[in-house]
């Protein structure tokens, strides 16, 4: 059932966004502000994913009426007339500019994710010893034989490597896809709970990364110097939260994402993108972040 209750003016995600923005501003140097205001922005893969999330939010608002008519047609079996541009304009006007409402719903989560991208710059300055030797030993004991067997048989094929690359990148659209899925079906509470789980996962991963940093596999597989990185695989975290939350949403979403998730985790291992231990830790944090988000929603009483 779509949720029709009003959403509170001040929400849990607003408070979290404010608490994350403050340290993110502190770690951003004046030169970075200068580059930002002069348009010298380098889009990372995570920033690209955030832009996708924002674009999907606008599309969800602009075409919610059109999509709803398609859904009604499927449910009733009776074809509903196509929505014209004029109808869509009237719809946006009558719903008090749904685009602005969608931006309001998405914006706190976007700010949290952007703040996270700034705060992670503290990880290289962490004084704690890295876990690379320990993680490499786990890889050697658990997945290296499997990894070498698959790469030895299929790694020479360019199509196979391209396939792994595409599978690995699926995490970039999984979060925006589920967010727009819940938003279009007006499951606003589940929408908030899902994105709160993403934010909670990022905060937990940040704490783990600050106290248990690692250099990462690049220094071994690509033979170049890199700064301290985190001990969490953020792509695995996103994918695991999407998969776990899809079980709560329904069988349709679960059936769709389950094979993609399995293939993603295989690609994450076979492409030497992250340590196996980092992937497992990310999955554990994902499992913790969902009840954490549920608790935050309950505390807000809306």
FIVEX-382467 format. One record per residue (C-alpha): residue number from 1; chain; residue in three letters; y, x, z. Coordinates in steps of 0.001 Angstrom, whole numbers. Layout:
BEGIN
guke seq:NUM mol:A type:ALA north:Y east:X up:Z
...
END
This chain:
BEGIN
guke seq:1 mol:A type:UNK north:0 east:0 up:0
guke seq:2 mol:A type:UNK north:3444 east:1349 up:-902
guke seq:3 mol:A type:UNK north:5644 east:1921 up:2100
guke seq:4 mol:A type:UNK north:8771 east:-205 up:2239
guke seq:5 mol:A type:UNK north:10208 east:831 up:5619
guke seq:6 mol:A type:UNK north:13616 east:2462 up:5776
guke seq:7 mol:A type:UNK north:13790 east:6210 up:6145
guke seq:8 mol:A type:UNK north:15767 east:7686 up:9064
guke seq:9 mol:A type:UNK north:19163 east:9238 up:8516
guke seq:10 mol:A type:UNK north:18289 east:12495 up:10320
guke seq:11 mol:A type:UNK north:14702 east:13562 up:9688
guke seq:12 mol:A type:UNK north:12384 east:16221 up:11045
guke seq:13 mol:A type:UNK north:12659 east:18224 up:7822
guke seq:14 mol:A type:UNK north:16475 east:18280 up:8140
guke seq:15 mol:A type:UNK north:16252 east:19966 up:11530
guke seq:16 mol:A type:UNK north:13646 east:22475 up:10300
guke seq:17 mol:A type:UNK north:15788 east:23258 up:7237
guke seq:18 mol:A type:UNK north:18806 east:24008 up:9426
guke seq:19 mol:A type:UNK north:16736 east:26225 up:11730
guke seq:20 mol:A type:UNK north:15407 east:28180 up:8728
guke seq:21 mol:A type:UNK north:18717 east:28474 up:6894
guke seq:22 mol:A type:UNK north:20414 east:30306 up:9780
guke seq:23 mol:A type:UNK north:18096 east:33374 up:9798
guke seq:24 mol:A type:UNK north:17919 east:33331 up:5992
guke seq:25 mol:A type:UNK north:21706 east:33703 up:5809
guke seq:26 mol:A type:UNK north:21536 east:36541 up:8327
guke seq:27 mol:A type:UNK north:19048 east:38570 up:6249
guke seq:28 mol:A type:UNK north:20936 east:38025 up:2972
guke seq:29 mol:A type:UNK north:23195 east:40973 up:2254
guke seq:30 mol:A type:UNK north:26762 east:40694 up:850
guke seq:31 mol:A type:UNK north:25601 east:42346 up:-2397
guke seq:32 mol:A type:UNK north:23013 east:39607 up:-2865
guke seq:33 mol:A type:UNK north:25677 east:36942 up:-2407
guke seq:34 mol:A type:UNK north:27801 east:38755 up:-4982
guke seq:35 mol:A type:UNK north:24928 east:38800 up:-7467
guke seq:36 mol:A type:UNK north:24225 east:35123 up:-6807
guke seq:37 mol:A type:UNK north:27795 east:33972 up:-7420
guke seq:38 mol:A type:UNK north:28020 east:36084 up:-10578
guke seq:39 mol:A type:UNK north:24901 east:34521 up:-12039
guke seq:40 mol:A type:UNK north:22683 east:37608 up:-11693
guke seq:41 mol:A type:UNK north:19622 east:35723 up:-10525
guke seq:42 mol:A type:UNK north:16088 east:36983 up:-11068
guke seq:43 mol:A type:UNK north:13708 east:34043 up:-11006
guke seq:44 mol:A type:UNK north:10528 east:34874 up:-9131
guke seq:45 mol:A type:UNK north:7364 east:32870 up:-9667
guke seq:46 mol:A type:UNK north:8009 east:31075 up:-6380
guke seq:47 mol:A type:UNK north:11596 east:30231 up:-7381
guke seq:48 mol:A type:UNK north:10280 east:28915 up:-10695
guke seq:49 mol:A type:UNK north:7894 east:26666 up:-8766
guke seq:50 mol:A type:UNK north:10820 east:25371 up:-6700
guke seq:51 mol:A type:UNK north:12766 east:24593 up:-9862
guke seq:52 mol:A type:UNK north:9764 east:22655 up:-11133
guke seq:53 mol:A type:UNK north:9722 east:20716 up:-7873
guke seq:54 mol:A type:UNK north:13408 east:19853 up:-8283
guke seq:55 mol:A type:UNK north:13018 east:18847 up:-11936
guke seq:56 mol:A type:UNK north:10025 east:16677 up:-11071
guke seq:57 mol:A type:UNK north:12126 east:15015 up:-8356
guke seq:58 mol:A type:UNK north:14747 east:14024 up:-10910
guke seq:59 mol:A type:UNK north:12094 east:12780 up:-13333
guke seq:60 mol:A type:UNK north:10498 east:10748 up:-10558
guke seq:61 mol:A type:UNK north:13831 east:9046 up:-9924
guke seq:62 mol:A type:UNK north:14774 east:8530 up:-13560
guke seq:63 mol:A type:UNK north:11443 east:7126 up:-14673
guke seq:64 mol:A type:UNK north:10184 east:5418 up:-11531
guke seq:65 mol:A type:UNK north:10874 east:1969 up:-13009
guke seq:66 mol:A type:UNK north:9154 east:2875 up:-16293
guke seq:67 mol:A type:UNK north:6112 east:4316 up:-14544
guke seq:68 mol:A type:UNK north:5922 east:1316 up:-12220
guke seq:69 mol:A type:UNK north:5692 east:-1005 up:-15210
guke seq:70 mol:A type:UNK north:2860 east:1068 up:-16639
guke seq:71 mol:A type:UNK north:1057 east:859 up:-13287
guke seq:72 mol:A type:UNK north:1606 east:-2908 up:-13136
guke seq:73 mol:A type:UNK north:253 east:-3236 up:-16681
guke seq:74 mol:A type:UNK north:-2911 east:-1336 up:-15737
guke seq:75 mol:A type:UNK north:-3425 east:-3389 up:-12579
guke seq:76 mol:A type:UNK north:-2747 east:-6805 up:-14126
guke seq:77 mol:A type:UNK north:-4241 east:-6202 up:-17556
guke seq:78 mol:A type:UNK north:-1162 east:-7879 up:-19077
guke seq:79 mol:A type:UNK north:1158 east:-5748 up:-21187
guke seq:80 mol:A type:UNK north:4622 east:-5570 up:-19686
guke seq:81 mol:A type:UNK north:7506 east:-5060 up:-22143
guke seq:82 mol:A type:UNK north:8649 east:-1490 up:-22668
guke seq:83 mol:A type:UNK north:11611 east:-324 up:-20636
guke seq:84 mol:A type:UNK north:14712 east:281 up:-22729
guke seq:85 mol:A type:UNK north:17440 east:2777 up:-21930
guke seq:86 mol:A type:UNK north:19674 east:-145 up:-21000
guke seq:87 mol:A type:UNK north:17031 east:-1489 up:-18582
guke seq:88 mol:A type:UNK north:16657 east:1946 up:-17056
guke seq:89 mol:A type:UNK north:20429 east:2269 up:-16575
guke seq:90 mol:A type:UNK north:20583 east:-1130 up:-14883
guke seq:91 mol:A type:UNK north:17629 east:-132 up:-12688
guke seq:92 mol:A type:UNK north:19397 east:3043 up:-11555
guke seq:93 mol:A type:UNK north:22592 east:1090 up:-10839
guke seq:94 mol:A type:UNK north:20814 east:-1645 up:-8867
guke seq:95 mol:A type:UNK north:18915 east:868 up:-6766
guke seq:96 mol:A type:UNK north:22151 east:2657 up:-5844
guke seq:97 mol:A type:UNK north:21534 east:5672 up:-8019
guke seq:98 mol:A type:UNK north:17898 east:6439 up:-7214
guke seq:99 mol:A type:UNK north:18469 east:10002 up:-8457
guke seq:100 mol:A type:UNK north:20683 east:10676 up:-5444
guke seq:101 mol:A type:UNK north:18077 east:9169 up:-3140
guke seq:102 mol:A type:UNK north:15395 east:11406 up:-4656
guke seq:103 mol:A type:UNK north:17574 east:14498 up:-4238
guke seq:104 mol:A type:UNK north:18153 east:13499 up:-606
guke seq:105 mol:A type:UNK north:14396 east:13161 up:-34
guke seq:106 mol:A type:UNK north:13504 east:16461 up:-1699
guke seq:107 mol:A type:UNK north:16479 east:18621 up:-695
guke seq:108 mol:A type:UNK north:15472 east:19554 up:2903
guke seq:109 mol:A type:UNK north:12085 east:20799 up:1709
guke seq:110 mol:A type:UNK north:13654 east:22788 up:-1120
guke seq:111 mol:A type:UNK north:16040 east:24407 up:1368
guke seq:112 mol:A type:UNK north:13121 east:25294 up:3663
guke seq:113 mol:A type:UNK north:11247 east:26953 up:806
guke seq:114 mol:A type:UNK north:14305 east:28854 up:-395
guke seq:115 mol:A type:UNK north:15043 east:29997 up:3173
guke seq:116 mol:A type:UNK north:11455 east:31212 up:3465
guke seq:117 mol:A type:UNK north:11928 east:33351 up:343
guke seq:118 mol:A type:UNK north:14841 east:35097 up:2046
guke seq:119 mol:A type:UNK north:13204 east:35504 up:5470
guke seq:120 mol:A type:UNK north:10113 east:37219 up:4013
guke seq:121 mol:A type:UNK north:12348 east:40204 up:3242
guke seq:122 mol:A type:UNK north:11923 east:41073 up:6926
guke seq:123 mol:A type:UNK north:8210 east:41788 up:6458
guke seq:124 mol:A type:UNK north:8658 east:45362 up:5093
guke seq:125 mol:A type:UNK north:10566 east:46213 up:8290
guke seq:126 mol:A type:UNK north:7755 east:45081 up:10567
guke seq:127 mol:A type:UNK north:6836 east:47936 up:12967
guke seq:128 mol:A type:UNK north:3195 east:46926 up:13278
guke seq:129 mol:A type:UNK north:321 east:48769 up:11655
guke seq:130 mol:A type:UNK north:-1018 east:47284 up:8444
guke seq:131 mol:A type:UNK north:-4444 east:45743 up:7980
guke seq:132 mol:A type:UNK north:-5227 east:47158 up:4537
guke seq:133 mol:A type:UNK north:-8194 east:49294 up:5560
guke seq:134 mol:A type:UNK north:-9730 east:46405 up:7453
guke seq:135 mol:A type:UNK north:-9138 east:43986 up:4563
guke seq:136 mol:A type:UNK north:-10511 east:46459 up:2016
guke seq:137 mol:A type:UNK north:-13658 east:46876 up:4085
guke seq:138 mol:A type:UNK north:-14186 east:43113 up:4144
guke seq:139 mol:A type:UNK north:-13729 east:43013 up:365
guke seq:140 mol:A type:UNK north:-16283 east:45816 up:-37
guke seq:141 mol:A type:UNK north:-18809 east:44034 up:2172
guke seq:142 mol:A type:UNK north:-18337 east:40464 up:954
guke seq:143 mol:A type:UNK north:-16989 east:40079 up:-2590
guke seq:144 mol:A type:UNK north:-16964 east:43436 up:-4384
guke seq:145 mol:A type:UNK north:-20502 east:43131 up:-5778
guke seq:146 mol:A type:UNK north:-19813 east:39613 up:-7036
guke seq:147 mol:A type:UNK north:-16415 east:40634 up:-8413
guke seq:148 mol:A type:UNK north:-17799 east:43712 up:-10203
guke seq:149 mol:A type:UNK north:-20694 east:41707 up:-11650
guke seq:150 mol:A type:UNK north:-18427 east:39016 up:-13167
guke seq:151 mol:A type:UNK north:-15778 east:41483 up:-14375
guke seq:152 mol:A type:UNK north:-18492 east:43748 up:-15815
guke seq:153 mol:A type:UNK north:-19909 east:40913 up:-17909
guke seq:154 mol:A type:UNK north:-16749 east:39069 up:-18950
guke seq:155 mol:A type:UNK north:-13793 east:41368 up:-18185
guke seq:156 mol:A type:UNK north:-13760 east:42897 up:-21667
guke seq:157 mol:A type:UNK north:-12937 east:39534 up:-23246
guke seq:158 mol:A type:UNK north:-9218 east:38876 up:-23571
guke seq:159 mol:A type:UNK north:-9828 east:35126 up:-23491
guke seq:160 mol:A type:UNK north:-11516 east:35468 up:-20091
guke seq:161 mol:A type:UNK north:-8589 east:37418 up:-18625
guke seq:162 mol:A type:UNK north:-6152 east:34898 up:-20079
guke seq:163 mol:A type:UNK north:-8220 east:32101 up:-18541
guke seq:164 mol:A type:UNK north:-8064 east:33770 up:-15112
guke seq:165 mol:A type:UNK north:-4295 east:34175 up:-15464
guke seq:166 mol:A type:UNK north:-3840 east:30485 up:-16320
guke seq:167 mol:A type:UNK north:-6076 east:29369 up:-13458
guke seq:168 mol:A type:UNK north:-4147 east:31528 up:-10999
guke seq:169 mol:A type:UNK north:-840 east:29999 up:-12098
guke seq:170 mol:A type:UNK north:-2033 east:26428 up:-11450
guke seq:171 mol:A type:UNK north:-722 east:26669 up:-7878
guke seq:172 mol:A type:UNK north:2831 east:26581 up:-9272
guke seq:173 mol:A type:UNK north:2503 east:22976 up:-10451
guke seq:174 mol:A type:UNK north:47 east:21625 up:-7867
guke seq:175 mol:A type:UNK north:2667 east:21028 up:-5147
guke seq:176 mol:A type:UNK north:5231 east:19386 up:-7494
guke seq:177 mol:A type:UNK north:2449 east:17256 up:-9015
guke seq:178 mol:A type:UNK north:1236 east:15833 up:-5694
guke seq:179 mol:A type:UNK north:4824 east:15357 up:-4482
guke seq:180 mol:A type:UNK north:5788 east:13320 up:-7548
guke seq:181 mol:A type:UNK north:2463 east:11431 up:-7401
guke seq:182 mol:A type:UNK north:3210 east:10249 up:-3857
guke seq:183 mol:A type:UNK north:6870 east:9599 up:-4620
guke seq:184 mol:A type:UNK north:6242 east:7461 up:-7697
guke seq:185 mol:A type:UNK north:3709 east:5345 up:-5784
guke seq:186 mol:A type:UNK north:6340 east:4974 up:-3027
guke seq:187 mol:A type:UNK north:4150 east:6582 up:-380
guke seq:188 mol:A type:UNK north:7231 east:8042 up:1274
guke seq:189 mol:A type:UNK north:5612 east:8796 up:4626
guke seq:190 mol:A type:UNK north:2737 east:10635 up:2958
guke seq:191 mol:A type:UNK north:5254 east:12380 up:694
guke seq:192 mol:A type:UNK north:7154 east:13682 up:3719
guke seq:193 mol:A type:UNK north:3983 east:14564 up:5584
guke seq:194 mol:A type:UNK north:2634 east:16499 up:2583
guke seq:195 mol:A type:UNK north:5784 east:18583 up:2094
guke seq:196 mol:A type:UNK north:6097 east:19071 up:5848
guke seq:197 mol:A type:UNK north:2573 east:20519 up:5733
guke seq:198 mol:A type:UNK north:3763 east:22947 up:3037
guke seq:199 mol:A type:UNK north:6745 east:23978 up:5169
guke seq:200 mol:A type:UNK north:4608 east:24277 up:8316
guke seq:201 mol:A type:UNK north:2162 east:26446 up:6366
guke seq:202 mol:A type:UNK north:4975 east:28718 up:5207
guke seq:203 mol:A type:UNK north:6310 east:29111 up:8754
guke seq:204 mol:A type:UNK north:2834 east:29919 up:10112
guke seq:205 mol:A type:UNK north:2248 east:32401 up:7292
guke seq:206 mol:A type:UNK north:5591 east:34041 up:8019
guke seq:207 mol:A type:UNK north:4613 east:34572 up:11662
guke seq:208 mol:A type:UNK north:1263 east:36067 up:10641
guke seq:209 mol:A type:UNK north:2924 east:38303 up:8037
guke seq:210 mol:A type:UNK north:5529 east:39623 up:10467
guke seq:211 mol:A type:UNK north:2976 east:40604 up:13094
guke seq:212 mol:A type:UNK north:55 east:41481 up:10792
guke seq:213 mol:A type:UNK north:1542 east:42943 up:7595
guke seq:214 mol:A type:UNK north:-376 east:44636 up:4797
guke seq:215 mol:A type:UNK north:592 east:46579 up:1701
guke seq:216 mol:A type:UNK north:-1547 east:44423 up:-540
guke seq:217 mol:A type:UNK north:-4032 east:45186 up:-3289
guke seq:218 mol:A type:UNK north:-1476 east:46398 up:-5827
guke seq:219 mol:A type:UNK north:-1334 east:49865 up:-4318
guke seq:220 mol:A type:UNK north:-5070 east:50230 up:-4939
guke seq:221 mol:A type:UNK north:-5567 east:48337 up:-8199
guke seq:222 mol:A type:UNK north:-2324 east:49218 up:-10011
guke seq:223 mol:A type:UNK north:-1722 east:52629 up:-8444
guke seq:224 mol:A type:UNK north:1965 east:52282 up:-7667
guke seq:225 mol:A type:UNK north:3964 east:52274 up:-4455
guke seq:226 mol:A type:UNK north:4876 east:48897 up:-3060
guke seq:227 mol:A type:UNK north:6642 east:47779 up:104
guke seq:228 mol:A type:UNK north:4852 east:46116 up:2976
guke seq:229 mol:A type:UNK north:3751 east:42681 up:1963
guke seq:230 mol:A type:UNK north:2212 east:39787 up:3846
guke seq:231 mol:A type:UNK north:-1389 east:39295 up:4872
guke seq:232 mol:A type:UNK north:-1352 east:35720 up:3591
guke seq:233 mol:A type:UNK north:-1966 east:34537 up:43
guke seq:234 mol:A type:UNK north:803 east:31973 up:-505
guke seq:235 mol:A type:UNK north:-796 east:30638 up:-3728
guke seq:236 mol:A type:UNK north:-4030 east:30075 up:-1783
guke seq:237 mol:A type:UNK north:-2052 east:28401 up:1000
guke seq:238 mol:A type:UNK north:-432 east:25983 up:-1467
guke seq:239 mol:A type:UNK north:-3726 east:25224 up:-3194
guke seq:240 mol:A type:UNK north:-5618 east:24679 up:64
guke seq:241 mol:A type:UNK north:-2968 east:22292 up:1435
guke seq:242 mol:A type:UNK north:-3002 east:20331 up:-1828
guke seq:243 mol:A type:UNK north:-6798 east:20122 up:-1734
guke seq:244 mol:A type:UNK north:-7038 east:19156 up:1947
guke seq:245 mol:A type:UNK north:-4268 east:16586 up:1652
guke seq:246 mol:A type:UNK north:-5804 east:15056 up:-1475
guke seq:247 mol:A type:UNK north:-8798 east:14045 up:685
guke seq:248 mol:A type:UNK north:-6387 east:11961 up:2742
guke seq:249 mol:A type:UNK north:-4614 east:10425 up:-262
guke seq:250 mol:A type:UNK north:-7711 east:9186 up:-2078
guke seq:251 mol:A type:UNK north:-10733 east:9863 up:-4258
guke seq:252 mol:A type:UNK north:-8760 east:9963 up:-7518
guke seq:253 mol:A type:UNK north:-6570 east:12866 up:-6477
guke seq:254 mol:A type:UNK north:-9473 east:14647 up:-4788
guke seq:255 mol:A type:UNK north:-11680 east:14363 up:-7883
guke seq:256 mol:A type:UNK north:-8847 east:15743 up:-10004
guke seq:257 mol:A type:UNK north:-7957 east:18722 up:-7788
guke seq:258 mol:A type:UNK north:-11344 east:19788 up:-6444
guke seq:259 mol:A type:UNK north:-12514 east:21600 up:-9610
guke seq:260 mol:A type:UNK north:-9076 east:23135 up:-10161
guke seq:261 mol:A type:UNK north:-9025 east:24414 up:-6569
guke seq:262 mol:A type:UNK north:-12472 east:25981 up:-6815
guke seq:263 mol:A type:UNK north:-11547 east:27696 up:-10081
guke seq:264 mol:A type:UNK north:-8239 east:28869 up:-8599
guke seq:265 mol:A type:UNK north:-9920 east:30546 up:-5614
guke seq:266 mol:A type:UNK north:-12356 east:32262 up:-7989
guke seq:267 mol:A type:UNK north:-9427 east:33456 up:-10115
guke seq:268 mol:A type:UNK north:-7616 east:34688 up:-6999
guke seq:269 mol:A type:UNK north:-10638 east:36831 up:-6090
guke seq:270 mol:A type:UNK north:-11573 east:38020 up:-9589
guke seq:271 mol:A type:UNK north:-8013 east:38929 up:-10603
guke seq:272 mol:A type:UNK north:-7570 east:41284 up:-7604
guke seq:273 mol:A type:UNK north:-4476 east:39285 up:-6662
guke seq:274 mol:A type:UNK north:-5215 east:39073 up:-2945
guke seq:275 mol:A type:UNK north:-7652 east:40292 up:-356
guke seq:276 mol:A type:UNK north:-10566 east:37979 up:347
guke seq:277 mol:A type:UNK north:-9575 east:37973 up:4049
guke seq:278 mol:A type:UNK north:-6016 east:36956 up:3093
guke seq:279 mol:A type:UNK north:-7384 east:34026 up:1092
guke seq:280 mol:A type:UNK north:-9594 east:32877 up:3981
guke seq:281 mol:A type:UNK north:-6707 east:33215 up:6452
guke seq:282 mol:A type:UNK north:-4521 east:31153 up:4131
guke seq:283 mol:A type:UNK north:-7133 east:28388 up:4010
guke seq:284 mol:A type:UNK north:-7310 east:28363 up:7832
guke seq:285 mol:A type:UNK north:-3511 east:28092 up:8074
guke seq:286 mol:A type:UNK north:-3592 east:25239 up:5547
guke seq:287 mol:A type:UNK north:-6092 east:23374 up:7722
guke seq:288 mol:A type:UNK north:-3774 east:23847 up:10733
guke seq:289 mol:A type:UNK north:-574 east:22905 up:8892
guke seq:290 mol:A type:UNK north:-1708 east:19369 up:7990
guke seq:291 mol:A type:UNK north:-2218 east:18111 up:11578
guke seq:292 mol:A type:UNK north:966 east:19984 up:12498
guke seq:293 mol:A type:UNK north:2871 east:17989 up:9879
guke seq:294 mol:A type:UNK north:1287 east:14778 up:11139
guke seq:295 mol:A type:UNK north:2473 east:15632 up:14640
guke seq:296 mol:A type:UNK north:6013 east:16308 up:13390
guke seq:297 mol:A type:UNK north:6075 east:12968 up:11567
guke seq:298 mol:A type:UNK north:4828 east:11173 up:14686
guke seq:299 mol:A type:UNK north:7445 east:12865 up:16839
guke seq:300 mol:A type:UNK north:10157 east:11590 up:14502
guke seq:301 mol:A type:UNK north:8832 east:8017 up:15053
guke seq:302 mol:A type:UNK north:9490 east:7087 up:11440
END
